[in-house]
Amino acid sequence: MGWLMRSSSRFRRKSIFGPVRNLVLGTFLGVFLCTPFVYSEVPINLQAIKIIESGGDFLAFNSRTECYGLYQISKVCLRDFNELNQATYTVEDLFKPSINEKVASWYFGRIRYMLNFYRIPVSVETLIASYNWGITNVVRWYGEGADTRQLPEETRSYIQKYGELSSANL
């Protein structure tokens, strides 16, 4: 169900999810527009993520997932970043290391916020699983008992590799 919004002299139906999503994600807080929210003390080692995702190749492209750059950012993630930060980055911009890292850092902040929103504990496991497998899948997995053995093999391997790389002190 939508709400009516007066635009000029005409009424139009608009989804309530756009305004709610903007409010929930904190876009009204200018200081947080390009920086991640921090609701927990669980740090993320972006260097480890970069190695796992692209091996450090800023020109990396995954044709299966259509993800780009160092942190393998998807078009959907880029679209959300642009929308919520009033930015105009393009897919080509994702091959610029500083922009790719900015979007990845922001996305981890968004994941933290969403985990808190769904009352899922923010941990290395839930953060990394959400980044790799998607927040929707993690919410469902958590609701079904959060048994690590029930995660996809790819996600379990990703979490293990992240732990190994992080402990190597990159």
N, C-alpha and C positions, 0 to 999 in steps of 0.2 A: 504494500500500500504506500502510496506517495503522499506528498503534501502539496498544496497549491502555493505557487510563488508568483507574485505580481511582477511582470516584466513589461515595461512600457505601459500600454493600456490593455494588455492581454494577459490572461491567466494561462499558465502552463503547468503541466504535471511534472514533478521532479522527484527522483528517487531520494529518499531520506538518507540512504547509505553514504552518499558522497559527503554531505555535511557532517554526518556522524563520524565517518572515517577520518575526515580532516581534524575534527575535534579530538577524537580518541588518540590519534597519532601525534597530537600536539603541534600541528602546524601553526597554531596561533602563537606559539612561543618562538619568536624570531631567533632567539639565541640558539635554539635547538634545530633550526631548519637543516643545517648541513652536518650537524654533529649527532652522534648516537645518544640515545637516552641511556642513563646508567641507573638501573634499579637494583643492581646486585654487585657484589664484589668479585664476581667470577670474571677474570680477565680472559680475553681471547688473543691468541698469538696469531696475528695476521700473516706473519712470515710463514708459519706452518701451513696455514690455509692456502697461501699463494703457491707453495711448493706442491701441495696435494692437487690443487686445481689445475695448475698450468706448468709446473716445473720451473716457474720463474720466467716463462716465455710471454712477454706482453702482447705478442701477436697470436696467441693461442685462440683457436676457434674449434668448438665441438659441434660438428654437423648434426649429430643425433639430437642434442639438447638445444642447439642454437644458442649457445652461451659464448661470451666474448671476453678476451683479455686475461689478465693475471688471476682474477678471482672468479672467472667464468660467470659473468653477470648476464642474466637473461633479459630479453626485451621487456617482459612483464615487470621485472624489478626496476629496470631503467625507466619505464613509463611511470611507475609509482613514485620513484625518486623525483622525476621531473615534475609530476603533478603536485606532489606534496612540498616541494622545495622551490616552486616557480622557476625551475631550470629548463634549459632547452638542449640538453645533451643529446647527441645522436649515437647510433650504434657505432659509427666510426670513432667517436670520442672514447669509446670503451677500450680502444687500443692504446690510449694514453695512460700510462701507469698512475699518475696522480688522480685522474678522474675515476679510473676503475677502483682504486683503493678508497676514494671518498665514498663511492656508492656502496662498496662492500662494508665499510665501517658503519655507514648509515643503516644498511640492511641488518647488521648484527644488533644495532640499537632497536630496530623495529622488531626483530625476533624477541629480544629481551622483553620489550613492552607487551607483545602478544602472549608470551608465556605467562607473564604476570596477570594479564587480562583474563586468561583462561585458568588462572590459579595453578599453574604447573610450576614446580620448583625450577628455578634457573640454575642450571649446572652445566659443566662442560658437556656432558652427555646430551642434555636436551638442546643446548645451543647448537652443537655440531650436528646433531641429528636433524634439527629444523633446517639448518643451512643446506644440508645434503639431500634430505628427503622431503622437506617441506613442512611448514607449520601445521597444515591441516592433517597430514598423516601423523605427526607427533601428538596432536591433540587426541586423535582417535586412539593411537597406541597407548597413550597415558590413561585414557578412559577404560581401556581394556586390561589394565593392570601394570603397564610399564615394564614388562618383562623384556630385558635386553635381548634375550634369545629370540624374541618375536620381531626384532628389527630386521630389515632386509640385510643380507650378507654384505652388500656394498656399503651400507651405512655402518654396520659393525666394523668393517675393515677401515672405513674412513675415520671413525672414532679412535680405533687402535693406532692407526698411522699418525693421527693428530697428537695423540698422547706421546708416542715415541719421538716425534719431531719436536714437540714442546719441551720434553725432558732433555733433549739434546741442546737446549738453550740457544735456539737460533736467533 
